[in-house]
């Protein structure tokens, strides 16, 4: 029986990107294949859970929208888990760095590349986290929606400079939209 290392399962609002503001059930997997200096999630610890235990927790919440996140969920998620979530009436989204193949059946893919290359070349939503003065728009990736998101560097001066750069980029490249971390702005998990 497959066990997944789950950091947490919680119910909140999606705070970023296309589905910002949507009631969502988050399944946060433990572990990642990268070690980004700006990572804002503590995902290293977790509890081993079976698919049935995960589904039991997920079905306690009224929302249909489920977000597989991490860490890097693509390292762990299986087609069987996705099928189980669909059988429970859920719409399955994943937030991935794009360095690992995804199982079939995911309803919405948010690709947030953290390196110059990814193996994923198509997604529903491309969300690039902007951290400095250089921006890689990942032109080789085809997406239905393009978002640039200012990285929270923990320094208001840097954050203001990064935000101003993102706003300028969107104004010069109108296919892109600004994504803000609204969950942090309003103080929810």
KOLTORLO-549491 format. One line per 5 residues: number of its first residue (from 0); their letters; for each residue y, x, z of C-alpha. Coordinates in nm, 2 decimals. Each point is the difference from the previous one (the first is absolute). Example, Ala and Ser with C-alpha at 12.3 -4.5 7.8 and 13.67 -1.06 7.14 Angstrom:
// residues 2
0> as> -0.45:1.23:0.78 | 0.34:0.14:-0.07
END
This chain:
// residues 189
0> xxxxx> 0.00:0.00:0.00 | 0.34:0.14:-0.11 | 0.25:0.06:0.28 | 0.37:0.06:-0.07 | 0.23:0.20:0.22
5> xxxxx> 0.28:-0.25:0.06 | 0.32:0.11:0.18 | 0.12:-0.36:0.04 | 0.00:-0.35:-0.13 | 0.32:-0.19:0.05
10> xxxxx> 0.20:-0.30:-0.12 | 0.36:0.04:-0.10 | 0.24:-0.02:-0.30 | -0.03:0.24:-0.30 | 0.31:0.21:0.04
15> xxxxx> 0.01:0.18:-0.33 | -0.01:-0.04:-0.38 | -0.08:-0.31:-0.20 | -0.15:-0.21:0.27 | 0.26:0.08:0.27
20> xxxxx> 0.03:-0.29:0.24 | -0.35:-0.14:-0.06 | -0.22:-0.07:0.30 | -0.28:0.25:-0.03 | -0.31:0.13:0.18
25> xxxxx> 0.00:0.38:0.01 | -0.33:0.19:0.01 | 0.10:0.36:0.08 | -0.28:0.25:-0.08 | -0.01:0.33:0.19
30> xxxxx> 0.03:0.33:-0.19 | 0.18:0.13:-0.31 | -0.06:0.26:-0.27 | 0.36:0.12:0.04 | 0.22:0.12:0.28
35> xxxxx> 0.35:-0.10:-0.09 | 0.28:0.13:0.23 | 0.18:-0.34:-0.02 | -0.30:-0.22:0.07 | 0.11:-0.27:0.24
40> xxxxx> -0.34:-0.14:0.10 | -0.23:0.11:0.28 | -0.33:-0.06:-0.17 | -0.23:0.28:0.12 | -0.18:-0.19:0.28
45> xxxxx> -0.21:-0.31:-0.04 | -0.30:-0.21:0.08 | -0.31:-0.02:-0.21 | -0.04:-0.36:-0.13 | -0.25:-0.18:-0.22
50> xxxxx> 0.12:-0.22:-0.28 | -0.09:-0.30:0.20 | 0.21:0.11:0.30 | 0.29:0.06:-0.24 | -0.04:-0.34:-0.16
55> xxxxx> -0.02:-0.16:0.34 | 0.34:0.14:0.10 | 0.16:-0.06:-0.34 | -0.10:-0.37:-0.01 | 0.17:-0.06:0.34
60> xxxxx> 0.34:0.00:-0.18 | 0.13:-0.27:-0.23 | 0.14:0.22:-0.27 | -0.19:0.04:-0.33 | 0.17:0.34:-0.08
65> xxxxx> -0.19:0.31:0.12 | 0.13:0.35:-0.03 | -0.24:0.29:0.00 | 0.20:0.30:0.13 | -0.03:0.32:0.19
70> xxxxx> -0.02:0.30:-0.01 | -0.15:-0.03:-0.34 | -0.22:-0.31:-0.03 | -0.14:0.09:-0.34 | -0.22:0.27:0.17
75> xxxxx> -0.19:-0.27:0.19 | 0.03:-0.35:-0.14 | -0.30:-0.14:-0.19 | -0.05:-0.28:-0.26 | -0.22:-0.18:0.26
80> xxxxx> 0.30:-0.01:0.25 | 0.23:-0.13:-0.28 | -0.26:-0.26:-0.09 | -0.03:-0.10:0.36 | 0.38:-0.04:0.03
85> xxxxx> 0.00:-0.21:-0.32 | -0.28:-0.22:0.14 | 0.21:-0.06:0.30 | 0.28:-0.12:-0.23 | 0.22:0.30:0.02
90> xxxxx> 0.23:0.17:-0.26 | -0.07:0.37:0.02 | 0.27:0.26:-0.04 | -0.03:0.38:0.04 | 0.26:0.27:0.07
95> xxxxx> -0.12:0.33:-0.15 | 0.12:0.35:-0.09 | -0.21:-0.03:-0.32 | -0.21:0.31:0.05 | -0.33:-0.18:0.04
100> xxxxx> -0.17:-0.27:-0.22 | 0.02:-0.36:0.11 | -0.29:-0.24:0.01 | 0.02:-0.31:-0.22 | 0.14:-0.33:0.11
105> xxxxx> 0.32:0.10:0.17 | 0.27:-0.26:-0.08 | 0.31:0.21:0.04 | 0.04:0.38:-0.01 | 0.31:0.16:0.15
110> xxxxx> -0.01:0.37:-0.12 | 0.22:0.23:0.21 | -0.06:0.35:-0.13 | 0.07:0.29:0.23 | -0.09:0.27:-0.25
115> xxxxx> 0.10:0.07:-0.36 | -0.33:-0.12:-0.14 | -0.22:-0.31:0.07 | -0.33:-0.11:-0.15 | 0.13:-0.36:-0.01
120> xxxxx> 0.21:-0.07:-0.31 | 0.06:-0.37:0.04 | 0.09:-0.22:0.30 | 0.18:-0.32:0.08 | 0.27:0.18:0.20
125> xxxxx> 0.12:0.36:-0.01 | 0.18:0.09:0.32 | 0.14:0.35:0.00 | 0.12:0.13:0.34 | 0.31:0.20:-0.05
130> xxxxx> 0.04:0.29:0.24 | 0.25:0.24:-0.15 | 0.23:0.07:-0.30 | -0.29:0.01:-0.26 | -0.17:-0.31:-0.12
135> xxxxx> -0.32:-0.02:-0.21 | 0.00:-0.35:-0.16 | -0.37:0.05:-0.10 | 0.06:-0.11:-0.36 | -0.37:0.02:-0.08
140> xxxxx> -0.08:-0.29:0.24 | 0.03:-0.35:-0.14 | 0.10:-0.26:0.26 | 0.12:-0.36:-0.01 | 0.26:0.09:0.27
145> xxxxx> 0.18:0.32:0.09 | 0.14:0.08:0.34 | 0.18:0.30:0.15 | 0.00:0.01:0.37 | 0.22:0.23:0.21
150> xxxxx> -0.20:0.20:0.25 | 0.10:-0.03:0.36 | 0.05:0.36:0.10 | 0.09:-0.08:0.36 | 0.36:0.13:-0.06
155> xxxxx> 0.28:-0.24:-0.08 | 0.19:0.24:-0.21 | -0.30:0.09:-0.22 | -0.10:-0.37:-0.01 | 0.34:-0.11:-0.13
160> xxxxx> 0.00:0.28:-0.27 | -0.35:-0.11:-0.11 | 0.09:-0.37:-0.01 | 0.31:0.08:-0.20 | -0.21:0.20:-0.25
165> xxxxx> -0.25:-0.29:-0.03 | 0.28:-0.25:-0.06 | 0.15:0.22:-0.27 | -0.34:0.04:-0.16 | -0.07:-0.37:-0.02
170> xxxxx> 0.35:-0.07:-0.15 | -0.07:0.26:-0.27 | -0.36:-0.11:-0.05 | -0.01:-0.38:0.04 | -0.37:-0.04:-0.05
175> xxxxx> -0.03:0.15:0.35 | 0.07:-0.20:0.31 | 0.10:0.11:0.35 | -0.27:-0.05:0.27 | 0.10:0.03:0.36
180> xxxxx> -0.22:0.01:0.31 | 0.11:-0.34:0.13 | -0.26:-0.01:0.27 | 0.17:0.31:0.16 | 0.35:-0.16:-0.05
185> xxxx> -0.10:-0.32:0.19 | -0.22:0.18:0.25 | -0.35:-0.15:-0.07 | -0.33:0.17:-0.04
END
